[in-house]
Amino acid sequence: MLLGLLMQWGLFRYWWVTSKLALTTILIGIILFVLVPGLGARADAAHAARAFTAAERQPLALAPAVGVALLRLMVVLAVYKPSWRLRSRPARKV
């Protein structure tokens, strides 16, 4: 966020910067609320030596896949930097 505020791009001036901020927030949520608790529960289950069901394995495969896809999208947005703005600035009077 500090980079967005200090750089020429701003946080809410270009749509790609705002999209990257939203994707980063979503990615943090996936990690904190899906992956970390899921890994803890699966570690407990592995310690108890019981088999995993498909419903237990699916979030552990899906969360990293979504995370990698979001990271790739953020890299593409950062490299190509589309020039479309969220709001246009009013014309300056000379």
The first five atom37 places (N, CA, C, CB, O) and aatype in JSON, in Angstrom:
{
  "aatype": [12, 10, 10, 7, 10, 10, 12, 5, 17, 7, 10, 13, 1, 18, 17, 17, 19, 16, 15, 11, 10, 0, 10, 16, 16, 9, 10, 9, 7, 9, 9, 10, 13, 19, 10, 19, 14, 7, 10, 7, 0, 1, 0, 3, 0, 0, 8, 0, 0, 1, 0, 13, 16, 0, 0, 6, 1, 5, 14, 10, 0, 10, 0, 14, 0, 19, 7, 19, 0, 10, 10, 1, 10, 12, 19, 19, 10, 0, 19, 18, 11, 14, 15, 17, 1, 10, 1, 15, 1, 14, 0, 1, 11, 19],
  "atom_mask": [
    [1, 1, 1, 1, 1],
    [1, 1, 1, 1, 1],
    [1, 1, 1, 1, 1],
    [1, 1, 1, 0, 1],
    [1, 1, 1, 1, 1],
    [1, 1, 1, 1, 1],
    [1, 1, 1, 1, 1],
    [1, 1, 1, 1, 1],
    [1, 1, 1, 1, 1],
    [1, 1, 1, 0, 1],
    [1, 1, 1, 1, 1],
    [1, 1, 1, 1, 1],
    [1, 1, 1, 1, 1],
    [1, 1, 1, 1, 1],
    [1, 1, 1, 1, 1],
    [1, 1, 1, 1, 1],
    [1, 1, 1, 1, 1],
    [1, 1, 1, 1, 1],
    [1, 1, 1, 1, 1],
    [1, 1, 1, 1, 1],
    [1, 1, 1, 1, 1],
    [1, 1, 1, 1, 1],
    [1, 1, 1, 1, 1],
    [1, 1, 1, 1, 1],
    [1, 1, 1, 1, 1],
    [1, 1, 1, 1, 1],
    [1, 1, 1, 1, 1],
    [1, 1, 1, 1, 1],
    [1, 1, 1, 0, 1],
    [1, 1, 1, 1, 1],
    [1, 1, 1, 1, 1],
    [1, 1, 1, 1, 1],
    [1, 1, 1, 1, 1],
    [1, 1, 1, 1, 1],
    [1, 1, 1, 1, 1],
    [1, 1, 1, 1, 1],
    [1, 1, 1, 1, 1],
    [1, 1, 1, 0, 1],
    [1, 1, 1, 1, 1],
    [1, 1, 1, 0, 1],
    [1, 1, 1, 1, 1],
    [1, 1, 1, 1, 1],
    [1, 1, 1, 1, 1],
    [1, 1, 1, 1, 1],
    [1, 1, 1, 1, 1],
    [1, 1, 1, 1, 1],
    [1, 1, 1, 1, 1],
    [1, 1, 1, 1, 1],
    [1, 1, 1, 1, 1],
    [1, 1, 1, 1, 1],
    [1, 1, 1, 1, 1],
    [1, 1, 1, 1, 1],
    [1, 1, 1, 1, 1],
    [1, 1, 1, 1, 1],
    [1, 1, 1, 1, 1],
    [1, 1, 1, 1, 1],
    [1, 1, 1, 1, 1],
    [1, 1, 1, 1, 1],
    [1, 1, 1, 1, 1],
    [1, 1, 1, 1, 1],
    [1, 1, 1, 1, 1],
    [1, 1, 1, 1, 1],
    [1, 1, 1, 1, 1],
    [1, 1, 1, 1, 1],
    [1, 1, 1, 1, 1],
    [1, 1, 1, 1, 1],
    [1, 1, 1, 0, 1],
    [1, 1, 1, 1, 1],
    [1, 1, 1, 1, 1],
    [1, 1, 1, 1, 1],
    [1, 1, 1, 1, 1],
    [1, 1, 1, 1, 1],
    [1, 1, 1, 1, 1],
    [1, 1, 1, 1, 1],
    [1, 1, 1, 1, 1],
    [1, 1, 1, 1, 1],
    [1, 1, 1, 1, 1],
    [1, 1, 1, 1, 1],
    [1, 1, 1, 1, 1],
    [1, 1, 1, 1, 1],
    [1, 1, 1, 1, 1],
    [1, 1, 1, 1, 1],
    [1, 1, 1, 1, 1],
    [1, 1, 1, 1, 1],
    [1, 1, 1, 1, 1],
    [1, 1, 1, 1, 1],
    [1, 1, 1, 1, 1],
    [1, 1, 1, 1, 1],
    [1, 1, 1, 1, 1],
    [1, 1, 1, 1, 1],
    [1, 1, 1, 1, 1],
    [1, 1, 1, 1, 1],
    [1, 1, 1, 1, 1],
    [1, 1, 1, 1, 1]
  ],
  "atom_positions": [
    [[0.83, -1.18, 0.0], [0.0, 0.0, 0.0], [0.87, 1.24, 0.0], [-0.94, 0.0, 1.2], [0.55, 2.24, -0.63]],
    [[1.98, 1.17, 0.71], [2.88, 2.32, 0.76], [3.44, 2.63, -0.62], [4.03, 2.06, 1.75], [3.53, 3.8, -1.01]],
    [[3.81, 1.59, -1.36], [4.29, 1.82, -2.72], [3.21, 2.46, -3.59], [4.75, 0.5, -3.35], [3.5, 3.37, -4.37]],
    [[1.99, 1.98, -3.46], [0.9, 2.55, -4.25], [0.66, 4.01, -3.93], [0.0, 0.0, 0.0], [0.35, 4.81, -4.81]],
    [[0.8, 4.36, -2.67], [0.58, 5.74, -2.27], [1.73, 6.66, -2.69], [0.39, 5.82, -0.77], [1.5, 7.83, -2.99]],
    [[2.94, 6.14, -2.71], [4.1, 6.98, -2.99], [4.48, 7.04, -4.47], [5.27, 6.49, -2.21], [5.19, 7.95, -4.89]],
    [[4.02, 6.08, -5.25], [4.39, 6.05, -6.66], [3.39, 6.85, -7.5], [4.46, 4.6, -7.16], [2.34, 7.28, -7.01]],
    [[3.73, 7.02, -8.74], [2.89, 7.8, -9.66], [1.56, 7.12, -9.96], [3.63, 8.03, -10.95], [0.62, 7.78, -10.41]],
    [[1.48, 5.82, -9.71], [0.27, 5.09, -10.07], [-0.87, 5.32, -9.1], [0.57, 3.63, -10.15], [-2.03, 5.3, -9.51]],
    [[-0.57, 5.54, -7.83], [-1.63, 5.73, -6.84], [-2.34, 4.42, -6.55], [0.0, 0.0, 0.0], [-2.08, 3.41, -7.2]],
    [[-3.24, 4.44, -5.57], [-3.99, 3.23, -5.23], [-5.3, 3.13, -6.0], [-4.27, 3.2, -3.75], [-5.72, 2.03, -6.37]],
    [[-5.94, 4.24, -6.25], [-7.26, 4.21, -6.88], [-7.31, 5.04, -8.16], [-8.31, 4.72, -5.9], [-8.39, 5.43, -8.61]],
    [[-6.16, 5.31, -8.75], [-6.13, 6.1, -9.98], [-6.3, 5.19, -11.21], [-4.82, 6.89, -10.08], [-7.05, 5.53, -12.12]],
    [[-5.61, 4.07, -11.22], [-5.69, 3.12, -12.33], [-6.4, 1.86, -11.87], [-4.29, 2.78, -12.88], [-6.22, 1.43, -10.73]],
    [[-7.2, 1.26, -12.76], [-7.98, 0.09, -12.37], [-7.11, -1.11, -12.07], [-8.97, -0.25, -13.45], [-7.47, -1.93, -11.23]],
    [[-5.95, -1.24, -12.76], [-5.11, -2.4, -12.53], [-4.47, -2.37, -11.15], [-4.04, -2.48, -13.61], [-4.24, -3.43, -10.56]],
    [[-4.17, -1.19, -10.63], [-3.61, -1.1, -9.27], [-4.68, -1.46, -8.25], [-3.04, 0.34, -9.0], [-4.41, -2.19, -7.29]],
    [[-5.88, -0.96, -8.45], [-6.99, -1.29, -7.56], [-7.31, -2.78, -7.63], [-8.24, -0.44, -7.91], [-7.63, -3.4, -6.62]],
    [[-7.23, -3.36, -8.82], [-7.47, -4.8, -8.97], [-6.41, -5.61, -8.23], [-7.48, -5.19, -10.45], [-6.72, -6.6, -7.57]],
    [[-5.14, -5.18, -8.34], [-4.08, -5.89, -7.63], [-4.27, -5.8, -6.12], [-2.72, -5.33, -8.02], [-4.0, -6.76, -5.41]],
    [[-4.73, -4.66, -5.63], [-4.99, -4.51, -4.21], [-6.12, -5.45, -3.77], [-5.35, -3.05, -3.87], [-6.02, -6.09, -2.72]],
    [[-7.17, -5.53, -4.56], [-8.28, -6.43, -4.23], [-7.85, -7.9, -4.31], [-9.47, -6.19, -5.19], [-8.21, -8.69, -3.44]],
    [[-7.07, -8.25, -5.32], [-6.6, -9.63, -5.44], [-5.66, -10.01, -4.29], [-5.88, -9.82, -6.78], [-5.7, -11.14, -3.81]],
    [[-4.84, -9.08, -3.86], [-3.96, -9.33, -2.72], [-4.77, -9.57, -1.47], [-2.99, -8.17, -2.51], [-4.45, -10.46, -0.68]],
    [[-5.82, -8.79, -1.27], [-6.7, -8.98, -0.11], [-7.39, -10.33, -0.16], [-7.74, -7.86, -0.04], [-7.49, -11.01, 0.86]],
    [[-7.87, -10.73, -1.33], [-8.5, -12.04, -1.5], [-7.5, -13.16, -1.22], [-9.08, -12.19, -2.91], [-7.84, -14.15, -0.56]],
    [[-6.28, -13.01, -1.72], [-5.25, -14.02, -1.52], [-4.9, -14.17, -0.04], [-4.0, -13.67, -2.33], [-4.72, -15.29, 0.45]],
    [[-4.8, -13.07, 0.67], [-4.54, -13.12, 2.11], [-5.68, -13.84, 2.83], [-4.35, -11.69, 2.68], [-5.45, -14.64, 3.73]],
    [[-6.91, -13.55, 2.42], [-8.06, -14.23, 3.02], [-8.05, -15.73, 2.77], [0.0, 0.0, 0.0], [-8.35, -16.52, 3.66]],
    [[-7.7, -16.12, 1.55], [-7.62, -17.56, 1.23], [-6.58, -18.24, 2.1], [-7.3, -17.77, -0.27], [-6.81, -19.32, 2.64]],
    [[-5.43, -17.61, 2.24], [-4.36, -18.21, 3.03], [-4.75, -18.3, 4.5], [-3.08, -17.41, 2.88], [-4.56, -19.34, 5.13]],
    [[-5.3, -17.21, 5.04], [-5.58, -17.17, 6.47], [-6.8, -18.0, 6.87], [-5.79, -15.75, 6.91], [-6.8, -18.61, 7.94]],
    [[-7.82, -18.02, 6.04], [-9.07, -18.64, 6.44], [-9.34, -20.01, 5.83], [-10.18, -17.74, 6.11], [-10.23, -20.73, 6.29]],
    [[-8.58, -20.39, 4.8], [-8.79, -21.71, 4.18], [-7.56, -22.59, 4.36], [-9.11, -21.56, 2.69], [-7.65, -23.7, 4.88]],
    [[-6.42, -22.09, 3.94], [-5.24, -22.94, 3.89], [-4.64, -23.22, 5.26], [-4.2, -22.3, 3.01], [-4.37, -24.38, 5.58]],
    [[-4.43, -22.21, 6.07], [-3.79, -22.4, 7.38], [-4.64, -23.28, 8.3], [-3.54, -21.05, 8.05], [-4.11, -24.25, 8.85]],
    [[-5.93, -23.0, 8.49], [-6.72, -23.9, 9.33], [-6.83, -25.31, 8.75], [-8.12, -23.33, 9.54], [-6.83, -26.29, 9.49]],
    [[-6.92, -25.41, 7.44], [-7.01, -26.71, 6.8], [-5.75, -27.54, 7.02], [0.0, 0.0, 0.0], [-5.83, -28.74, 7.26]],
    [[-4.6, -26.88, 6.92], [-3.35, -27.61, 7.14], [-3.23, -28.08, 8.58], [-2.15, -26.72, 6.79], [-2.75, -29.18, 8.84]],
    [[-3.68, -27.25, 9.52], [-3.64, -27.66, 10.93], [-4.54, -28.86, 11.19], [0.0, 0.0, 0.0], [-4.15, -29.79, 11.9]],
    [[-5.73, -28.84, 10.63], [-6.66, -29.96, 10.82], [-6.13, -31.23, 10.16], [-8.04, -29.62, 10.25], [-6.27, -32.32, 10.71]],
    [[-5.52, -31.09, 8.97], [-4.99, -32.27, 8.29], [-3.77, -32.81, 9.02], [-4.63, -31.93, 6.84], [-3.54, -34.02, 9.02]],
    [[-2.98, -31.94, 9.63], [-1.83, -32.4, 10.41], [-2.29, -33.21, 11.61], [-0.96, -31.21, 10.86], [-1.7, -34.24, 11.95]],
    [[-3.35, -32.74, 12.26], [-3.91, -33.51, 13.39], [-4.45, -34.86, 12.93], [-5.03, -32.71, 14.08], [-4.28, -35.87, 13.61]],
    [[-5.09, -34.86, 11.78], [-5.63, -36.11, 11.25], [-4.51, -37.07, 10.86], [-6.54, -35.84, 10.05], [-4.63, -38.28, 11.06]],
    [[-3.44, -36.55, 10.29], [-2.31, -37.4, 9.91], [-1.63, -37.96, 11.15], [-1.3, -36.6, 9.06], [-1.17, -39.11, 11.14]],
    [[-1.58, -37.17, 12.2], [-0.99, -37.65, 13.44], [-1.82, -38.78, 14.04], [-0.85, -36.51, 14.45], [-1.29, -39.69, 14.67]],
    [[-3.13, -38.72, 13.85], [-4.03, -39.77, 14.34], [-4.06, -40.97, 13.39], [-5.44, -39.21, 14.54], [-4.73, -41.96, 13.67]],
    [[-3.35, -40.89, 12.28], [-3.21, -41.96, 11.29], [-4.56, -42.41, 10.73], [-2.49, -43.15, 11.91], [-4.84, -43.6, 10.64]],
    [[-5.39, -41.44, 10.36], [-6.64, -41.81, 9.71], [-6.6, -41.31, 8.26], [-7.87, -41.21, 10.47], [-5.87, -40.36, 7.94]],
    [[-7.36, -41.94, 7.39], [-7.37, -41.6, 5.96], [-8.16, -40.32, 5.72], [-7.97, -42.76, 5.14], [-9.12, -40.02, 6.43]],
    [[-7.74, -39.58, 4.72], [-8.42, -38.34, 4.36], [-9.53, -38.63, 3.36], [-7.43, -37.32, 3.78], [-9.38, -39.46, 2.46]],
    [[-10.64, -37.94, 3.53], [-11.73, -38.05, 2.57], [-11.49, -37.06, 1.44], [-13.11, -37.8, 3.24], [-10.65, -36.16, 1.55]],
    [[-12.21, -37.23, 0.35], [-12.08, -36.31, -0.78], [-12.48, -34.89, -0.38], [-12.94, -36.79, -1.97], [-11.88, -33.92, -0.85]],
    [[-13.47, -34.77, 0.48], [-13.9, -33.43, 0.93], [-12.83, -32.75, 1.76], [-15.2, -33.54, 1.74], [-12.76, -31.52, 1.8]],
    [[-12.0, -33.52, 2.43], [-10.91, -32.95, 3.22], [-9.72, -32.58, 2.35], [-10.49, -33.92, 4.3], [-8.98, -31.64, 2.67]],
    [[-9.51, -33.31, 1.27], [-8.38, -33.04, 0.39], [-8.64, -31.89, -0.57], [-8.03, -34.27, -0.39], [-7.7, -31.2, -0.97]],
    [[-9.88, -31.68, -0.95], [-10.2, -30.68, -1.98], [-9.75, -29.26, -1.62], [-11.68, -30.68, -2.23], [-9.13, -28.61, -2.46]],
    [[-10.03, -28.74, -0.42], [-9.57, -27.37, -0.13], [-8.05, -27.24, -0.13], [-10.1, -26.93, 1.21], [-7.52, -26.18, -0.46]],
    [[-7.36, -28.31, 0.24], [-5.89, -28.25, 0.25], [-5.31, -28.23, -1.15], [-5.33, -29.43, 1.02], [-4.18, -27.79, -1.34]],
    [[-6.04, -28.7, -2.13], [-5.59, -28.63, -3.51], [-6.11, -27.37, -4.2], [-6.04, -29.86, -4.28], [-5.42, -26.78, -5.02]],
    [[-7.32, -26.98, -3.86], [-7.96, -25.85, -4.53], [-7.39, -24.5, -4.08], [-9.46, -25.88, -4.28], [-7.16, -23.62, -4.91]],
    [[-7.15, -24.34, -2.8], [-6.65, -23.05, -2.28], [-5.3, -22.67, -2.89], [-6.52, -23.11, -0.75], [-5.15, -21.53, -3.33]],
    [[-4.3, -23.57, -2.94], [-3.05, -23.18, -3.59], [-3.2, -22.94, -5.09], [-2.01, -24.25, -3.37], [-2.52, -22.07, -5.64]],
    [[-4.07, -23.68, -5.74], [-4.28, -23.47, -7.18], [-4.87, -22.09, -7.44], [-5.21, -24.57, -7.76], [-4.44, -21.39, -8.36]],
    [[-5.84, -21.69, -6.65], [-6.43, -20.35, -6.78], [-5.38, -19.3, -6.44], [-7.67, -20.2, -5.87], [-5.31, -18.26, -7.11]],
    [[-4.59, -19.55, -5.42], [-3.54, -18.6, -5.04], [-2.52, -18.39, -6.14], [0.0, 0.0, 0.0], [-2.13, -17.25, -6.42]],
    [[-2.09, -19.46, -6.78], [-1.13, -19.34, -7.88], [-1.75, -18.6, -9.06], [-0.64, -20.74, -8.32], [-1.09, -17.78, -9.69]],
    [[-3.0, -18.87, -9.36], [-3.68, -18.16, -10.45], [-3.78, -16.67, -10.16], [-5.08, -18.75, -10.7], [-3.57, -15.84, -11.04]],
    [[-4.1, -16.31, -8.92], [-4.18, -14.9, -8.55], [-2.81, -14.23, -8.62], [-4.76, -14.75, -7.13], [-2.7, -13.1, -9.08]],
    [[-1.77, -14.93, -8.17], [-0.42, -14.37, -8.25], [0.01, -14.15, -9.7], [0.58, -15.29, -7.55], [0.62, -13.14, -10.02]],
    [[-0.32, -15.09, -10.57], [0.01, -14.91, -11.99], [-0.73, -13.72, -12.59], [-0.34, -16.18, -12.78], [-0.14, -12.94, -13.35]],
    [[-1.99, -13.57, -12.25], [-2.76, -12.43, -12.74], [-2.17, -11.12, -12.23], [-4.23, -12.55, -12.31], [-2.12, -10.14, -12.98]],
    [[-1.73, -11.09, -11.0], [-1.13, -9.86, -10.45], [0.18, -9.54, -11.15], [-0.9, -10.0, -8.95], [0.48, -8.36, -11.38]],
    [[0.97, -10.55, -11.5], [2.22, -10.31, -12.23], [1.92, -9.77, -13.62], [3.04, -11.61, -12.32], [2.59, -8.84, -14.08]],
    [[0.93, -10.33, -14.29], [0.56, -9.85, -15.62], [0.12, -8.39, -15.55], [-0.57, -10.72, -16.24], [0.51, -7.58, -16.38]],
    [[-0.69, -8.05, -14.56], [-1.13, -6.66, -14.42], [0.03, -5.73, -14.11], [-2.19, -6.55, -13.31], [0.06, -4.6, -14.6]],
    [[0.98, -6.18, -13.31], [2.12, -5.35, -12.96], [3.06, -5.15, -14.14], [2.88, -5.97, -11.81], [3.67, -4.08, -14.27]],
    [[3.19, -6.14, -15.0], [4.11, -6.04, -16.13], [3.51, -5.2, -17.25], [4.47, -7.43, -16.65], [4.19, -4.33, -17.8]],
    [[2.25, -5.44, -17.6], [1.65, -4.76, -18.75], [1.08, -3.38, -18.41], [0.57, -5.61, -19.32], [0.98, -2.54, -19.3]],
    [[0.71, -3.13, -17.18], [0.2, -1.83, -16.72], [-0.75, -1.18, -17.73], [1.37, -0.89, -16.45], [-0.4, -0.18, -18.36]],
    [[-1.95, -1.73, -17.89], [-2.92, -1.11, -18.81], [-3.16, 0.35, -18.42], [-4.25, -1.9, -18.81], [-3.19, 0.69, -17.24]],
    [[-3.34, 1.19, -19.4], [-3.4, 2.63, -19.14], [-4.79, 3.14, -18.8], [-2.89, 3.37, -20.33], [-4.95, 4.34, -18.57]],
    [[-5.8, 2.28, -18.76], [-7.15, 2.74, -18.46], [-7.23, 3.23, -17.03], [-8.17, 1.64, -18.71], [-6.71, 2.6, -16.11]],
    [[-7.89, 4.37, -16.85], [-8.06, 4.94, -15.52], [-9.44, 4.64, -14.97], [-7.83, 6.45, -15.55], [-10.38, 4.39, -15.72]],
    [[-9.54, 4.66, -13.65], [-10.84, 4.49, -13.01], [-11.71, 5.73, -13.2], [-10.67, 4.18, -11.53], [-12.89, 5.63, -13.51]],
    [[-11.1, 6.88, -12.99], [-11.83, 8.14, -13.19], [-10.96, 9.05, -14.02], [-12.21, 8.82, -11.81], [-9.74, 9.07, -13.88]],
    [[-11.59, 9.78, -14.87], [-10.82, 10.74, -15.66], [-10.74, 12.05, -14.9], [-11.44, 10.96, -17.06], [-11.69, 12.45, -14.22]],
    [[-9.64, 12.68, -15.03], [-9.46, 13.99, -14.37], [-10.12, 15.06, -15.22], [-7.93, 14.32, -14.16], [-10.13, 14.98, -16.44]],
    [[-10.68, 16.07, -14.56], [-11.29, 17.16, -15.33], [-10.22, 17.92, -16.11], [-12.06, 18.12, -14.4], [-9.08, 18.04, -15.67]],
    [[-10.62, 18.42, -17.26], [-9.68, 19.17, -18.1], [-9.23, 20.43, -17.39], [-10.31, 19.52, -19.47], [-10.03, 21.12, -16.75]],
    [[-7.95, 20.73, -17.51], [-7.4, 21.94, -16.87], [-7.72, 23.16, -17.72], [-5.86, 21.82, -16.65], [-7.57, 23.14, -18.95]],
    [[-8.14, 24.19, -17.07], [-8.41, 25.45, -17.77], [-7.13, 26.25, -17.86], [-9.52, 26.28, -17.06], [-6.41, 26.41, -16.88]],
    [[-6.86, 26.74, -19.05], [-5.63, 27.49, -19.26], [-5.91, 28.95, -19.33], [-4.94, 27.04, -20.51], [-4.98, 29.74, -19.51]]
  ]
}
